[in-house]
Amino acid sequence: MLLVEVKDLKKSYGGVKALKGVDFDLKNGECHALVGENGAGKSTLIKCLAGVIKADSGKMILENEEVYFNSPKDALEKGIAAVYQEPMIYPQLSVVENLFLGKEIKTSGGSINWKAERKKAEDLLKKVGLKENILDFPMGNLSMAFQQLVLIARSLLFTAKILIFDEPTAILTEQETLRLFDIIKELKNQGLGIIYISHRLEELEKIADRITIMRDGEVKGTFLTNELSRDKIIELMAGKHIIEKRKRESIKGETILEVKNFTKEKMFKNISFKAKKGEILGFSGLVGAGRSELMQSIFGIYPADSGTLIFENKQLNIRSPEQAIKAGIAYLPEDRSSEGLFLNFSIIDNIRISILERLKKNFGFIDEENSLKLANDYLKLLEIKAPSVLTQVKNLSGGNQQKVLISKWLATTPKLLILDEPTRGVDVAVKSEIHELIFNLAEEGLSIILISSELPEILKLSDRVIVMHEGIISGIFEKEDINETNLIKASIGENMVVER
């Protein structure tokens, strides 16, 4: 039996067509996965279903009844609940208060019946594998995984028929992910329908019954999970066959950067390494190992307390990003929203913001014609999907925002480009495009330092790999020694291999 059916749903944002007549359905007791590039329309579709936004046209039919939602509360009352990657909670309120917010159990006198709420809360938490001893904890004190489980419990309070999961495992450990999968399977057994969005294709094989692939606001096909290979999914998502590029020959270029005994209190200690011209130098390690802090120090955000930096055979004392940019060093931060982009600004303004001095002409005015050409060149080079370079960055998908950020730093014409988690939060197709760009830039002679928490990415792209552990270098690996075992051991401080 169909729980929900979507027919010819359309939605546009400022000229960008997010949904172009989408059809989709969900059955009782089914997990139906939605996959596609960022900007494919997945989030827009589920936001329509969850009452967050209204479609411009089309129909949503819930259990044979056409429905219209003006708010998430309307959707909840009809049995549709959403659990997002970053849980939407009231951190100061307790778990029990978050559970019953807007659906309080009242006494005959109109006050909150705390005893009844606690009893009901205990039952709800048990269903998602949580213990009642967290009822009085402030929600903000719980881990992201526990917050998600509490929100799942809250959806059951509203007798949810449909649960929507948007990248639920992005912030979970492997053990927490397996626990979530067990809960989803149990909910399916109870007859609930699950809509599941994930970029992690390996998860779909474990949890999804059907997969719908979206691209450019359209459905490109719906398949039984066992009918699709990962390669086919990626091909349908991208609209083209993605070919993995082979690793290059060992880099024998001259040294462009040498760092000696770099130290920053409470961040990293006695760091020494070299980077070559045209090399992709990977930096691996666990979160908190000090990789980002080291690169931010090289870029002048947090100048080192001691140590020496030699760039292009000149000793430099970089104390600010402006000095680093002037020297030919660029740093792409891991958090594009808060550190990298001005979301309310246009594409053209974001790309040129770091090179305004270079774009000035007579009397200090910005050369708009040159700016426009520059931005359009990057729009074409990186295949940024946008109506024009005047489009606000906030209206772009995450993958296209990342491409704008890369364009911003390439516009500074760096000689060394530091990339901090350059593919975080982008889909597999955009990730492949960024990988190809990194290869091509290195082939053209640009030196690249790549920080990534994804081992497959480090293994695929790097000519050499430096591993950090608790603020020190725990391993330096040449091409022939780069493998998963060596990198994992070094990342946990086992069998440290240091440069001689």
ChimeraX attribute file (.defattr): number of C-alpha atoms within 10 A of each C-alpha:
attribute: neighborCount
match mode: 1-to-1
recipient: residues
	/A:1	8
	/A:2	15
	/A:3	19
	/A:4	23
	/A:5	18
	/A:6	20
	/A:7	15
	/A:8	15
	/A:9	21
	/A:10	23
	/A:11	23
	/A:12	14
	/A:13	10
	/A:14	10
	/A:15	11
	/A:16	15
	/A:17	18
	/A:18	24
	/A:19	28
	/A:20	17
	/A:21	17
	/A:22	21
	/A:23	18
	/A:24	17
	/A:25	17
	/A:26	22
	/A:27	19
	/A:28	18
	/A:29	23
	/A:30	24
	/A:31	26
	/A:32	27
	/A:33	26
	/A:34	27
	/A:35	28
	/A:36	28
	/A:37	26
	/A:38	25
	/A:39	24
	/A:40	24
	/A:41	26
	/A:42	26
	/A:43	16
	/A:44	21
	/A:45	24
	/A:46	20
	/A:47	17
	/A:48	24
	/A:49	27
	/A:50	26
	/A:51	21
	/A:52	18
	/A:53	17
	/A:54	18
	/A:55	21
	/A:56	12
	/A:57	14
	/A:58	14
	/A:59	18
	/A:60	24
	/A:61	17
	/A:62	22
	/A:63	14
	/A:64	11
	/A:65	10
	/A:66	12
	/A:67	15
	/A:68	17
	/A:69	20
	/A:70	13
	/A:71	14
	/A:72	19
	/A:73	16
	/A:74	16
	/A:75	22
	/A:76	22
	/A:77	14
	/A:78	18
	/A:79	20
	/A:80	25
	/A:81	28
	/A:82	27
	/A:83	21
	/A:84	16
	/A:85	19
	/A:86	15
	/A:87	17
	/A:88	12
	/A:89	16
	/A:90	14
	/A:91	15
	/A:92	13
	/A:93	16
	/A:94	17
	/A:95	28
	/A:96	25
	/A:97	22
	/A:98	21
	/A:99	28
	/A:100	17
	/A:101	13
	/A:102	9
	/A:103	13
	/A:104	16
	/A:105	18
	/A:106	13
	/A:107	11
	/A:108	8
	/A:109	7
	/A:110	8
	/A:111	10
	/A:112	13
	/A:113	14
	/A:114	15
	/A:115	10
	/A:116	13
	/A:117	19
	/A:118	19
	/A:119	11
	/A:120	16
	/A:121	23
	/A:122	18
	/A:123	15
	/A:124	22
	/A:125	24
	/A:126	12
	/A:127	17
	/A:128	23
	/A:129	16
	/A:130	17
	/A:131	13
	/A:132	17
	/A:133	8
	/A:134	17
	/A:135	20
	/A:136	13
	/A:137	16
	/A:138	17
	/A:139	24
	/A:140	15
	/A:141	14
	/A:142	15
	/A:143	11
	/A:144	19
	/A:145	20
	/A:146	19
	/A:147	22
	/A:148	25
	/A:149	21
	/A:150	28
	/A:151	23
	/A:152	25
	/A:153	24
	/A:154	23
	/A:155	23
	/A:156	21
	/A:157	17
	/A:158	16
	/A:159	16
	/A:160	21
	/A:161	24
	/A:162	33
	/A:163	25
	/A:164	24
	/A:165	23
	/A:166	21
	/A:167	17
	/A:168	21
	/A:169	24
	/A:170	14
	/A:171	14
	/A:172	18
	/A:173	11
	/A:174	10
	/A:175	9
	/A:176	15
	/A:177	17
	/A:178	15
	/A:179	16
	/A:180	20
	/A:181	16
	/A:182	15
	/A:183	17
	/A:184	24
	/A:185	18
	/A:186	15
	/A:187	22
	/A:188	18
	/A:189	13
	/A:190	12
	/A:191	16
	/A:192	23
	/A:193	26
	/A:194	29
	/A:195	22
	/A:196	23
	/A:197	26
	/A:198	21
	/A:199	21
	/A:200	14
	/A:201	17
	/A:202	10
	/A:203	15
	/A:204	23
	/A:205	16
	/A:206	11
	/A:207	19
	/A:208	20
	/A:209	17
	/A:210	21
	/A:211	25
	/A:212	21
	/A:213	21
	/A:214	25
	/A:215	22
	/A:216	21
	/A:217	24
	/A:218	22
	/A:219	23
	/A:220	15
	/A:221	13
	/A:222	16
	/A:223	14
	/A:224	12
	/A:225	18
	/A:226	12
	/A:227	9
	/A:228	13
	/A:229	12
	/A:230	12
	/A:231	13
	/A:232	13
	/A:233	19
	/A:234	22
	/A:235	16
	/A:236	20
	/A:237	26
	/A:238	22
	/A:239	13
	/A:240	10
	/A:241	13
	/A:242	15
	/A:243	10
	/A:244	10
	/A:245	12
	/A:246	9
	/A:247	13
	/A:248	14
	/A:249	8
	/A:250	12
	/A:251	14
	/A:252	10
	/A:253	13
	/A:254	13
	/A:255	17
	/A:256	19
	/A:257	19
	/A:258	18
	/A:259	18
	/A:260	15
	/A:261	15
	/A:262	21
	/A:263	22
	/A:264	20
	/A:265	10
	/A:266	9
	/A:267	19
	/A:268	23
	/A:269	21
	/A:270	15
	/A:271	18
	/A:272	18
	/A:273	14
	/A:274	15
	/A:275	21
	/A:276	21
	/A:277	22
	/A:278	25
	/A:279	28
	/A:280	27
	/A:281	23
	/A:282	25
	/A:283	24
	/A:284	28
	/A:285	29
	/A:286	18
	/A:287	14
	/A:288	13
	/A:289	21
	/A:290	22
	/A:291	28
	/A:292	21
	/A:293	19
	/A:294	24
	/A:295	22
	/A:296	21
	/A:297	23
	/A:298	25
	/A:299	23
	/A:300	20
	/A:301	17
	/A:302	18
	/A:303	21
	/A:304	25
	/A:305	11
	/A:306	14
	/A:307	16
	/A:308	17
	/A:309	21
	/A:310	16
	/A:311	20
	/A:312	15
	/A:313	11
	/A:314	11
	/A:315	13
	/A:316	14
	/A:317	16
	/A:318	20
	/A:319	16
	/A:320	16
	/A:321	20
	/A:322	15
	/A:323	15
	/A:324	21
	/A:325	22
	/A:326	13
	/A:327	17
	/A:328	15
	/A:329	23
	/A:330	27
	/A:331	24
	/A:332	23
	/A:333	22
	/A:334	20
	/A:335	15
	/A:336	21
	/A:337	16
	/A:338	10
	/A:339	10
	/A:340	20
	/A:341	24
	/A:342	18
	/A:343	17
	/A:344	13
	/A:345	14
	/A:346	19
	/A:347	30
	/A:348	26
	/A:349	22
	/A:350	23
	/A:351	25
	/A:352	21
	/A:353	16
	/A:354	15
	/A:355	17
	/A:356	15
	/A:357	12
	/A:358	11
	/A:359	16
	/A:360	15
	/A:361	11
	/A:362	7
	/A:363	6
	/A:364	10
	/A:365	11
	/A:366	15
	/A:367	14
	/A:368	13
	/A:369	9
	/A:370	12
	/A:371	19
	/A:372	15
	/A:373	13
	/A:374	17
	/A:375	24
	/A:376	16
	/A:377	13
	/A:378	22
	/A:379	21
	/A:380	10
	/A:381	12
	/A:382	17
	/A:383	13
	/A:384	22
	/A:385	18
	/A:386	18
	/A:387	12
	/A:388	14
	/A:389	23
	/A:390	14
	/A:391	19
	/A:392	20
	/A:393	26
	/A:394	16
	/A:395	18
	/A:396	22
	/A:397	21
	/A:398	22
	/A:399	24
	/A:400	23
	/A:401	25
	/A:402	28
	/A:403	23
	/A:404	28
	/A:405	24
	/A:406	24
	/A:407	24
	/A:408	26
	/A:409	25
	/A:410	18
	/A:411	18
	/A:412	20
	/A:413	16
	/A:414	20
	/A:415	20
	/A:416	27
	/A:417	25
	/A:418	26
	/A:419	24
	/A:420	22
	/A:421	19
	/A:422	24
	/A:423	23
	/A:424	17
	/A:425	19
	/A:426	21
	/A:427	23
	/A:428	24
	/A:429	23
	/A:430	23
	/A:431	18
	/A:432	20
	/A:433	17
	/A:434	20
	/A:435	19
	/A:436	15
	/A:437	14
	/A:438	21
	/A:439	22
	/A:440	13
	/A:441	18
	/A:442	18
	/A:443	15
	/A:444	11
	/A:445	15
	/A:446	20
	/A:447	27
	/A:448	27
	/A:449	22
	/A:450	25
	/A:451	26
	/A:452	24
	/A:453	16
	/A:454	14
	/A:455	14
	/A:456	11
	/A:457	18
	/A:458	24
	/A:459	19
	/A:460	15
	/A:461	21
	/A:462	23
	/A:463	22
	/A:464	23
	/A:465	26
	/A:466	26
	/A:467	29
	/A:468	28
	/A:469	23
	/A:470	20
	/A:471	22
	/A:472	21
	/A:473	29
	/A:474	23
	/A:475	24
	/A:476	24
	/A:477	20
	/A:478	13
	/A:479	16
	/A:480	9
	/A:481	13
	/A:482	19
	/A:483	15
	/A:484	12
	/A:485	10
	/A:486	18
	/A:487	26
	/A:488	16
	/A:489	17
	/A:490	25
	/A:491	24
	/A:492	17
	/A:493	19
	/A:494	14
	/A:495	12
	/A:496	17
	/A:497	17
	/A:498	15
	/A:499	11
	/A:500	4
